[in-house]
Amino acid sequence: MAIRNIIMVLTGLIAATTVIAAAEKAPETSDIIYGKVTIDQLFKMNPTWASLADAYQPDSLSIDYLKHVESPVAIQAYYGYWCSDSETNVPKLIKTLELAKNASIEIEFWNVARKKEGEERPPVNGRKLQAIPTFVVLVGGTEMGTIVENPKESVEKDLVSLIKQIEPELP
């Protein structure tokens, strides 16, 4: 009988820990903003993403390249606060751009609602998205390409590959 009681207590503790962990990770429903958001709003909805960004160490050669980009670059980052690929890659993008410190590179964040099973996701900002996250890279107003779900190499290396189509050689 004692072993059964211990098992029941342990099961209850595990369940409670799981609920607490989920509650710490998920934002309050009232805190969720869909559409274009600021980086502060993004971190409020995803509090752990700031520490993930801080911990990421991007490729130094890519950062050096991005520091010297002169053409105007616009990145539209479509993500879902609920998406594990977004949780992996959006903080990496944030850290990469933070280290590049280049005023020629601007970013917009768009929080996308989870699509219902069996339904198509409605367009966001006039764009039909196949998967989340999607990073759209525009150089001088021309779309150079996208990074969808997960990068081929890394966020920063894929970003450099797309920009190099316009600016192949930089100091």
C-alpha positions as CSV (number, residue, x, y, z in Angstrom):
1,M,0.0,0.0,0.0
2,A,2.8,2.4,0.8
3,I,4.4,1.9,-2.6
4,R,1.1,2.7,-4.3
5,N,0.8,5.9,-2.3
6,I,4.4,6.9,-3.2
7,I,3.6,6.3,-6.9
8,M,0.5,8.4,-6.7
9,V,2.3,11.3,-5.0
10,L,5.2,11.1,-7.6
11,T,2.6,11.1,-10.4
12,G,0.9,14.1,-9.0
13,L,4.2,16.0,-8.6
14,I,5.2,15.2,-12.2
15,A,1.8,16.4,-13.5
16,A,2.0,19.6,-11.4
17,T,5.6,20.3,-12.6
18,T,4.5,19.9,-16.2
19,V,1.5,22.3,-15.7
20,I,3.8,24.8,-14.0
21,A,6.4,24.6,-16.8
22,A,3.8,25.0,-19.5
23,A,2.3,28.0,-17.7
24,E,5.7,29.7,-17.4
25,K,6.3,29.2,-21.2
26,A,2.9,30.1,-22.6
27,P,1.9,33.8,-22.6
28,E,-1.4,34.9,-21.1
29,T,-4.0,35.0,-23.8
30,S,-4.5,38.7,-23.3
31,D,-0.7,39.3,-24.0
32,I,-0.9,37.7,-27.5
33,I,-0.7,40.1,-30.3
34,Y,-1.1,38.9,-33.9
35,G,0.2,40.9,-36.8
36,K,3.2,43.3,-36.8
37,V,4.8,43.4,-33.4
38,T,7.8,45.2,-31.8
39,I,10.7,43.3,-30.4
40,D,9.6,44.3,-26.9
41,Q,6.1,42.7,-27.6
42,L,7.8,39.7,-29.1
43,F,9.9,39.1,-25.9
44,K,6.8,39.8,-23.7
45,M,4.9,37.0,-25.5
46,N,8.0,34.7,-25.6
47,P,10.0,35.5,-22.4
48,T,12.5,32.7,-22.8
49,W,13.5,33.9,-26.3
50,A,15.7,36.8,-24.9
51,S,17.9,34.3,-23.0
52,L,18.0,32.1,-26.1
53,A,19.2,35.1,-28.2
54,D,21.7,36.0,-25.6
55,A,23.2,32.5,-25.5
56,Y,23.5,32.2,-29.3
57,Q,27.0,32.6,-30.9
58,P,26.6,33.3,-34.6
59,D,29.4,32.8,-37.1
60,S,31.8,35.7,-36.8
61,L,32.6,35.9,-40.6
62,S,28.9,36.3,-41.3
63,I,28.5,39.0,-38.6
64,D,31.5,40.8,-40.2
65,Y,29.9,40.7,-43.6
66,L,26.6,41.9,-42.3
67,K,28.3,44.8,-40.5
68,H,29.5,46.1,-43.9
69,V,26.3,45.7,-46.0
70,E,25.5,49.1,-47.6
71,S,22.4,48.3,-49.6
72,P,19.1,48.7,-47.8
73,V,18.0,45.3,-46.5
74,A,14.5,44.6,-45.1
75,I,13.8,41.4,-43.3
76,Q,10.2,40.4,-42.7
77,A,10.2,37.7,-40.0
78,Y,6.9,35.8,-39.8
79,Y,6.8,33.6,-36.8
80,G,4.4,31.9,-34.3
81,Y,4.8,32.3,-30.6
82,W,3.6,28.7,-30.4
83,C,6.1,27.3,-32.9
84,S,9.2,25.4,-31.9
85,D,11.0,26.2,-35.1
86,S,10.3,29.9,-34.4
87,E,11.6,29.5,-30.8
88,T,14.8,28.0,-32.3
89,N,15.4,30.4,-35.2
90,V,13.9,33.8,-34.3
91,P,16.3,34.3,-31.3
92,K,19.2,33.4,-33.6
93,L,18.1,36.1,-36.1
94,I,17.7,38.7,-33.4
95,K,21.2,38.0,-32.0
96,T,22.7,38.0,-35.5
97,L,21.3,41.4,-36.3
98,E,22.1,42.8,-32.8
99,L,25.7,41.9,-33.3
100,A,25.8,43.2,-36.9
101,K,24.6,46.7,-35.7
102,N,23.9,47.8,-39.2
103,A,21.4,50.6,-39.8
104,S,21.0,49.5,-43.4
105,I,19.4,46.2,-42.2
106,E,15.9,46.6,-40.8
107,I,13.6,43.9,-39.5
108,E,9.8,43.6,-39.0
109,F,8.3,40.9,-36.8
110,W,4.9,39.4,-37.6
111,N,3.3,37.0,-35.2
112,V,1.1,34.5,-37.1
113,A,-1.8,32.7,-35.6
114,R,-1.7,28.9,-35.6
115,K,-3.8,27.6,-38.5
116,K,-6.6,25.2,-37.8
117,E,-6.2,21.7,-38.9
118,G,-7.5,21.2,-42.5
119,E,-7.6,24.9,-43.2
120,E,-5.3,27.1,-45.1
121,R,-3.5,29.9,-43.3
122,P,-4.9,33.3,-44.4
123,P,-2.4,35.7,-46.0
124,V,-0.3,37.8,-43.6
125,N,0.8,41.2,-44.7
126,G,-0.4,40.2,-48.2
127,R,1.9,37.1,-48.2
128,K,0.8,33.5,-48.3
129,L,3.0,31.5,-45.9
130,Q,3.5,27.8,-46.4
131,A,5.4,27.3,-43.1
132,I,6.5,29.1,-39.9
133,P,8.9,30.7,-39.4
134,T,9.5,32.4,-42.7
135,F,12.1,35.1,-43.0
136,V,11.7,37.2,-46.2
137,V,14.9,39.0,-47.3
138,L,14.5,42.1,-49.5
139,V,17.5,44.0,-50.8
140,G,16.8,47.4,-52.3
141,G,13.1,46.5,-52.4
142,T,13.7,43.3,-54.4
143,E,13.0,39.9,-52.8
144,M,16.2,37.9,-52.7
145,G,14.7,34.8,-51.1
146,T,13.4,33.3,-48.0
147,I,14.5,31.2,-45.1
148,V,11.6,28.8,-44.3
149,E,11.3,26.8,-41.1
150,N,15.0,25.9,-40.7
151,P,18.0,27.4,-42.4
152,K,20.1,25.3,-44.8
153,E,23.3,26.1,-42.9
154,S,22.6,28.7,-40.2
155,V,20.4,31.7,-40.0
156,E,23.3,34.1,-40.4
157,K,25.0,32.1,-43.2
158,D,21.7,31.8,-45.1
159,L,21.1,35.5,-44.7
160,V,24.5,36.4,-46.0
161,S,24.0,34.0,-49.0
162,L,20.8,35.9,-49.9
163,I,22.3,39.4,-49.6
164,K,25.5,38.4,-51.5
165,Q,23.3,38.2,-54.6
166,I,23.4,42.0,-54.6
167,E,26.6,42.7,-52.7
168,P,29.0,39.8,-53.5
169,E,32.2,41.4,-52.1
170,L,32.5,43.5,-49.0
171,P,35.5,44.5,-46.9
